[in-house]
């Protein structure tokens, strides 16, 4: 059976500078994979390559379809949600308007796995600040809005880049609860985290990047049994 996402020998460039050097990664339907690595290891570039934001060579297949040459909005329509590290909310639109932009039109095949009611239950502040312009939200509130907007697109796979960076513990717990709910409902995940803050609550597998390549890929148990990997590639003693 083919994986939901299959990446083979993927290379990527920013101008003349090569950032990915032959990445191989597979994610099965409903599987959550944490992607770890130091800053500059290529994690965010991999996310951007999946979404069509950088020049690439190699294979990226999603649900049996090639993503080569597709634009970001076309990739999103195929069923990939993306939460960038910068959050990228629309600052002049209200919270409610930002969420409405994320809702995917229903085709009648099945019920949505994440609804506006889910968003407001998991992130009550989004209900409280529905009429507030997104540019006036705190960093944590913008992160919750960005995650909720991506999930309202009803993706089969969501790519989330550093969702907990700089956030308070209470906000981190809310984000972890939302991602856990999505996984329980069958949504696959690529969770990019440098410090693996919530990975052990969400992911079943960890891949580690270094110098634009995957240098480790295995279960949580096998990762914990490899302190050499954390020392060499994550800077953890």
N, C-alpha and C positions, 0 to 999 in steps of 0.2 A: 504494500500500500504506500502511495506517495505521501511525503510529509506535507503539511500545510505550507510551510516556507522552506525552500531549499536554496542555499547559497553555495556556489562552487567556484573556487579559484577567482574570487572577486578582488579586483584592483580598482583603486579610486584615486583621483587627482584633484587638487586645487591648483588650477593653472598648470604650471610645469612641475609642481611639487607633488610627489606620490605619497599618499597617506595610508592606503591599504595595499598589502603585498601578498594577495592570494588567500583570502578568507574563505573557510568552509564552515557552514553552520546549517543545522536542520532543526526545525521546530515542528512538532506534531500538533494536530488539532487539539485544542484544550490544554496544551502544555505551557507551563510558565518557566521561562529560562532567565536567570540573572546573568547579566554581562558586566564583569568587573574589570578593573585595570586602572593604572595611574592616568593622570591627566596627560594627554598627548599620545595615548596608546592606540587610538583609532576608534574608540567606542561610539562617540557622537558622529564620526564620519560614516560608520557603518549604518547608523540610523538614517542619516541623510541619503546614503546610497540607496537604501531600501525605498525611500520616498521619492527618489529621482531628482534630488537637489544637487548632486555632484556628478562629474563625468566618471564613468565606470567602464570596465571591461570584465567579462566573466558572466556567470549565470546567476540570475535571481528569478526563481519561479515561485509564484504564490497561487495556491489552489489549482495547480497544473498550468497556469498561464505565465508567460514570460513578462517581466516588468520592463524589459529593455525598451528604451525609447518612449516610455509613457511619462506623462506629466503628473505632477503630484495629485491634482484633483482626480485624475483618472485612476491612480493607484488607490486613493481613498475610496472611490466608488466601488472598487473591487472588494473592499472589506478590510482595509488596514487603517487603523486609527493611529494618530501620531501626537504625542505631547512633547514638544521641544523643551530643551533646558531653559530657554528664554520665556516660556509660557505663551507668548504671542497672542494674548487676548486683544480684542478690539477696544482700545481705551475710551473712545468717544461713544461707544454703544453701552447700554445698560447691561446688567447681569442677565436679565431676562432675554434681551435681544441677542446677546452672545450665545445663550443656550439654544434659542430658537434656530440660530444658524447651524447648530450642530445636528439637529434632528434629521434623520434620514427618512425620506418618504417610504411608507410601507408598501410592499408589493403583494401582501396577502399570504405569503408562504408560511410565515410563522410570526408569533408575537415577538416584539422587541425584548432583548435580554436586559436592557437598562432603560428605564423610563424617567421622565421628569420627576415623578414622585420619588423614585429611588434617589435621584440626585438631591432632592430637598430633604429626604430622610437622613441620608448619610452626611450631607453637608448643610445643616440647618441655616448657616449664615447666608447661603445662596437664596433662600426664601426671604430672610430678613432684609437682604440688601438688593432685592430684585430690581428696584428702580434706580439703584446707584450706578453711575457710570463706572465701567471696569477699571479705568485709569485711576480711580479714587480708592481702589481696594488695596489692602496690605499685600505683601508678597505671598503669604500663606493663603489668603483668600483668592488671589489670582491663580495660584496653583490648583486649588480646589475647582475653580471655574474652568480652567484649561482641561483638567482631567475629566470633569463631568461633560463638557462640550464634546470631547473626543468620544466618550462612551455613548453619548446619545446618537452618534452615527451608527450604532449597532455593528461594530467591527467584529470580524472573526479573529483578528489579531490586533493587539494594541502595542505600539512601540513607545515606551515612556523613558525619557532621558532625565536622569537625576531628579526624581520627583520629590525627594526629601531634603534637598540641598538648602541649608539656611533656615529650615522651618522649626517651629516650636514643637515640643513633644506631643501636645494635644492634636495639632494638625497632622503630624506624622501618623498618629494612631487612626485618625479619620481616613486618611489616604489608604492606609493598610487595610482597613475594613472594606473600603470600596473595591480595592483590587482583589481582595479575597472573595468578595461576593461575585465579582465578574468571573473569577476562575471557577467558582462553584457552578456558574451558569454556562460553562463551556467555552469561554473566551480565552484564546491563547495570548501569551504575553512575552515580550522581550523587555525586561526590566533592567535598565542601565543604572548601576549604582557603584560608586567608587568605594564607599565604606560598608556596603552590604547591610544597611540599616534595617530594611524590612524584608530582605531577600529570603531569610530563613523562615518567614511566615507565609511567603507567597510562592517561591520557586521550588521546583523539584530537581533542577539541574543548574549548575553554574559553569559558565564559560569565562575564561580569563583572556584578555588581550594584552599583547605587548609588541611594540614596534610594528603595528599594523597587521598583526597575525593573531590567530587563536593559538595560545600556548598551553591551554588546559581546557578540557571539556568533560565534565563528569557529574555524578550525583553529589548531593550535599555531603553524604557520608564520605565519599572518596575525596572530596575537596578538604574536608576537615582532617583527613588522614595525611595530607600533604602540606605540612608547615613550610616546606621548601618553596612551594608555589607562592604562598602568601609573603614569604620573606623576599623572594626575588622579583615578583611581579606586582605586588601590592604594597611593598614597603612596610609590612607588618612583621614584627619580631615574634 
